[in-house]
């Protein structure tokens, strides 16, 4: 946890060195944003369809999520974190605001390895991780949220426990089967064939599986609507 003095100091540093110099590209809403320039002292942790996530070398336990211009979602994500509160499987929002046209959230940084990366590296994914994430998603539902877009790149393993990395879409009410589909693959493919003798899986194989899954899911949606 950050105390008030630390938070104040970090906000000042962020406004002066990150938000004043950061350049985010937002060309097509369907594509991830482009980070054209990351100011000195800051490191880009990742970029998605709405925002870039950064950390500072002197505050390695904090992440700053900065929304790109004209990308929606900041208000929704603020509400999600408000409802989530404090839970071991989720990050925590210390502060949210706007500066020089940049909407941002200051978050507890989650450290670990995504399930996707575990498969690539041949790292064991214990059953407890799946159970932790199930329990975390049930907790989110109890807070009036709707777990959405929960997949292998959005959940992590840290010290043998499961963590949910991205909750920005948890206000969306339309059904999402990604997590249930991932659990089926875990039980029917990973546990029988990969869990006992873990071997690295090339990323191109996982990308092929991901594209095949996306095609099948889109086909089933079209089939149900026709």
C-alpha positions as CSV (number, residue, x, y, z in Angstrom):
1,X,0.0,0.0,0.0
2,X,1.1,3.6,-0.7
3,X,0.7,6.2,2.0
4,X,-0.7,9.6,1.2
5,X,2.8,11.3,1.0
6,X,4.2,8.6,-1.3
7,X,1.1,8.9,-3.6
8,X,1.4,12.7,-3.7
9,X,5.1,12.4,-4.6
10,X,4.4,9.8,-7.3
11,X,1.6,11.9,-8.9
12,X,3.9,14.9,-9.1
13,X,6.6,12.8,-10.8
14,X,4.1,11.2,-13.2
15,X,2.6,14.5,-14.3
16,X,6.0,16.1,-14.8
17,X,7.9,13.3,-16.5
18,X,5.4,10.9,-18.0
19,X,2.2,12.7,-19.0
20,X,3.9,15.8,-20.2
21,X,6.1,13.9,-22.6
22,X,4.1,10.8,-23.5
23,X,3.0,10.3,-27.1
24,X,0.3,7.7,-27.7
25,X,-1.0,6.9,-31.2
26,X,-4.7,6.1,-31.7
27,X,-5.3,5.3,-35.3
28,X,-8.0,2.6,-35.5
29,X,-10.2,1.7,-32.5
30,X,-10.1,-1.9,-33.5
31,X,-6.3,-2.1,-33.2
32,X,-4.0,-1.7,-30.2
33,X,-2.7,1.8,-29.5
34,X,0.8,2.7,-30.5
35,X,3.3,4.1,-28.0
36,X,5.4,6.5,-30.1
37,X,7.6,7.7,-27.3
38,X,8.2,6.6,-23.7
39,X,9.9,9.2,-21.5
40,X,13.2,8.6,-19.8
41,X,12.9,6.7,-16.5
42,X,9.7,5.0,-17.5
43,X,9.2,1.5,-19.0
44,X,6.3,0.3,-21.2
45,X,4.8,-2.8,-19.6
46,X,2.2,-3.3,-22.3
47,X,-0.3,-1.7,-24.7
48,X,-3.9,-2.8,-25.4
49,X,-6.8,-1.5,-27.4
50,X,-7.5,1.4,-25.0
51,X,-4.3,2.3,-23.1
52,X,-0.7,1.9,-22.4
53,X,0.7,0.7,-19.0
54,X,3.9,2.0,-17.6
55,X,6.1,1.7,-14.6
56,X,8.9,4.0,-13.2
57,X,12.3,2.6,-12.2
58,X,12.0,4.1,-8.7
59,X,8.5,2.8,-8.1
60,X,8.6,-0.8,-9.4
61,X,5.4,-1.8,-7.5
62,X,3.2,0.8,-9.2
63,X,1.8,0.8,-12.7
64,X,0.2,3.8,-14.5
65,X,-2.5,3.0,-17.1
66,X,-2.8,5.9,-19.5
67,X,-5.7,6.0,-22.0
68,X,-5.1,7.1,-25.5
69,X,-6.9,10.1,-26.9
70,X,-10.5,9.3,-28.1
71,X,-10.5,5.8,-26.6
72,X,-13.4,5.1,-24.3
73,X,-13.3,3.0,-21.1
74,X,-11.6,5.1,-18.4
75,X,-14.8,5.9,-16.5
76,X,-16.0,2.3,-16.7
77,X,-12.6,1.0,-15.4
78,X,-12.7,3.4,-12.5
79,X,-16.1,2.1,-11.6
80,X,-14.9,-1.5,-11.8
81,X,-12.0,-0.9,-9.5
82,X,-14.4,0.9,-7.1
83,X,-16.6,-2.2,-6.9
84,X,-13.7,-4.6,-6.7
85,X,-12.1,-2.8,-3.7
86,X,-9.3,-4.9,-2.1
87,X,-8.9,-8.5,-3.2
88,X,-5.7,-10.6,-3.4
89,X,-6.4,-11.8,-7.0
90,X,-6.8,-8.3,-8.4
91,X,-4.9,-5.0,-8.6
92,X,-5.9,-2.0,-6.6
93,X,-6.6,1.5,-7.9
94,X,-4.7,4.1,-5.7
95,X,-5.8,7.1,-7.7
96,X,-7.5,8.1,-11.0
97,X,-7.5,11.4,-12.8
98,X,-6.8,13.6,-15.8
99,X,-3.9,15.8,-16.7
100,X,-3.2,17.6,-20.0
101,X,-5.8,15.6,-21.8
102,X,-4.5,12.2,-20.5
103,X,-6.9,10.1,-18.4
104,X,-5.0,7.7,-16.2
105,X,-5.2,5.2,-13.3
106,X,-2.5,4.6,-10.7
107,X,-2.5,0.9,-9.9
108,X,-0.8,-1.7,-7.8
109,X,1.5,-3.4,-10.2
110,X,0.8,-7.1,-10.6
111,X,3.9,-9.3,-11.1
112,X,3.9,-12.8,-12.4
113,X,3.8,-14.9,-15.6
114,X,0.7,-15.1,-17.8
115,X,-0.8,-18.5,-18.4
116,X,0.0,-17.9,-22.1
117,X,3.7,-17.4,-21.2
118,X,3.7,-20.4,-18.9
119,X,2.8,-22.6,-21.8
120,X,5.5,-21.1,-24.0
121,X,8.1,-21.5,-21.3
122,X,7.0,-24.9,-20.2
123,X,6.2,-23.7,-16.7
124,X,3.7,-25.8,-14.7
125,X,0.2,-24.3,-14.1
126,X,-1.1,-25.7,-10.8
127,X,-4.8,-26.5,-10.4
128,X,-4.8,-24.0,-7.5
129,X,-4.3,-21.2,-10.1
130,X,-7.5,-22.1,-11.9
131,X,-9.4,-22.4,-8.6
132,X,-8.1,-19.0,-7.5
133,X,-9.3,-17.4,-10.7
134,X,-12.7,-19.1,-10.5
135,X,-13.1,-17.7,-7.0
136,X,-12.0,-14.3,-8.0
137,X,-14.5,-14.2,-10.8
138,X,-17.3,-15.3,-8.5
139,X,-16.2,-12.5,-6.1
140,X,-16.5,-10.0,-9.0
141,X,-20.0,-11.2,-9.8
142,X,-21.0,-10.8,-6.2
143,X,-20.0,-7.1,-6.6
144,X,-22.3,-6.7,-9.5
145,X,-19.7,-7.1,-12.2
146,X,-19.6,-9.4,-15.3
147,X,-16.2,-11.0,-15.9
148,X,-15.3,-10.5,-19.6
149,X,-12.3,-11.1,-21.8
150,X,-10.7,-13.4,-19.3
151,X,-8.1,-15.4,-21.3
152,X,-4.6,-16.8,-21.2
153,X,-2.9,-13.4,-21.6
154,X,-5.1,-11.7,-19.0
155,X,-4.5,-14.1,-16.1
156,X,-1.2,-14.7,-14.3
157,X,0.6,-17.1,-11.9
158,X,2.4,-15.6,-9.0
159,X,3.9,-17.9,-6.3
160,X,1.6,-20.7,-7.4
161,X,-1.6,-18.5,-7.1
162,X,-3.9,-17.1,-9.7
163,X,-4.2,-13.4,-10.5
164,X,-6.6,-11.6,-12.8
165,X,-4.7,-9.0,-14.8
166,X,-7.2,-7.0,-16.8
167,X,-10.7,-6.1,-15.5
168,X,-11.4,-3.1,-17.7
169,X,-14.3,-4.8,-19.5
170,X,-16.1,-6.2,-16.4
171,X,-19.1,-3.8,-16.8
172,X,-20.0,-5.4,-20.2
173,X,-23.1,-7.5,-19.7
174,X,-23.0,-9.6,-22.9
175,X,-22.0,-13.3,-22.3
176,X,-18.3,-14.2,-22.6
177,X,-17.2,-17.8,-22.6
178,X,-13.4,-17.3,-22.9
179,X,-12.6,-18.4,-19.3
180,X,-14.9,-21.4,-19.5
181,X,-13.3,-22.4,-22.8
182,X,-9.8,-22.0,-21.4
183,X,-10.8,-24.2,-18.4
184,X,-12.0,-26.9,-20.8
185,X,-8.7,-26.8,-22.7
186,X,-6.8,-27.0,-19.4
187,X,-8.8,-30.0,-18.2
188,X,-8.9,-31.9,-21.5
189,X,-5.6,-31.1,-23.1
190,X,-3.2,-29.5,-20.6
191,X,-3.7,-31.8,-17.6
192,X,-3.6,-35.1,-19.5
193,X,-0.8,-34.2,-22.0
194,X,1.3,-31.3,-20.7
195,X,1.1,-31.1,-16.9
196,X,3.1,-34.2,-16.1
197,X,6.0,-33.5,-18.5
198,X,6.1,-29.8,-19.2
199,X,7.8,-28.8,-22.4
200,X,8.0,-25.4,-24.0
201,X,5.4,-24.8,-26.7
202,X,6.4,-22.6,-29.6
203,X,4.5,-19.3,-29.7
204,X,3.5,-19.9,-33.4
205,X,1.6,-23.1,-32.3
206,X,-0.3,-21.1,-29.6
207,X,-1.1,-18.4,-32.1
208,X,-2.5,-21.0,-34.4
209,X,-4.6,-22.4,-31.6
210,X,-5.8,-18.9,-30.7
211,X,-6.8,-18.1,-34.3
212,X,-8.6,-21.4,-34.7
213,X,-10.5,-20.8,-31.4
214,X,-11.5,-17.3,-32.5
215,X,-12.7,-18.7,-35.9
216,X,-14.7,-21.4,-34.2
217,X,-16.2,-19.0,-31.7
218,X,-17.2,-16.5,-34.4
219,X,-18.7,-19.3,-36.5
220,X,-20.8,-20.5,-33.6
221,X,-22.1,-17.0,-33.0
222,X,-23.0,-16.6,-36.7
223,X,-24.7,-20.1,-36.6
224,X,-26.8,-19.2,-33.6
225,X,-27.9,-15.9,-35.1
226,X,-28.8,-17.3,-38.5
